[in-house]
Amino acid sequence: MMRPSLMIFSGRGRQARLNAFVRVAMHRAVALVGAILSLPLVIITALLIKLESKGPVLYRQERVGRNGRPFTLMKFRSMRVDAEKNGPVWAQDRDDRTTRVGRIIRRIRVDEIPQFWNILRGEMNFVGPRPERPHFIRQLAEEIPYYEQRHLIAPGLTGWAQIKYPYGASVEDARQKLQYDLYYIKNQSLLLDAAILFETIKTIIFSRGAR
């Protein structure tokens, strides 16, 4: 029986591997520049989080990366410290667990800035399927065929699914987003990456879109 990964990556050769290497190098270079330029914003955001509520500035959470390997994703904390005292739940678009500062930084994507570090460490790229938590991966893999194929490449800070589909908070949403993730995996290129980054910037400027 043919594996789905063979269909996704069929026809790839040395040139494709070279293109992938160039893309990863560019993603890391952009992340380094972004980390340096965003330093003043990082300091301001950290101070605002500390002033509003007790708890850590950064939120660390296990996510599933390329080939199913777990890694620690970092974000600015946008929710109350006790947000998941009763266990993991789907994040909502208008989540009452978020703090006032958290709502602002999530709307303009500032909470994602610490993931520049994940990109520099080689755990993520700028563009790719958004990494999910192991708890939800197990559930989604049981209910959605080929769901784990999205782990064939490194996850991204933004992705094709994030700009094409509303904020997902259910199995059906994940099923729809998977179609966009697999399309990206099959057709990934510098041009497509540039288009996704451009659309992401538009989303941030106009405070709309999904995650």
Secondary structure, 3 states (H helix, E strand, C coil): CCCHHHHHCCCCCHHHHHHHHHHHHHHHHHHHHHHHHCHHHHHHHHHHHHHHCCCCCEEEEEEECHHHCEEEEEEECCECCCCCCCCCCCCCCCCCCECHHHHHHHHCCHHHCCHHHHHHCCCCEEECCCCCCHHHHHHHHHHCCCHHHHHHCCCEEECHHHHHCCCCCCHHHHHHHHHHHHHHHHHCCHHHHHHHHHHHHHHHHCCCCCC
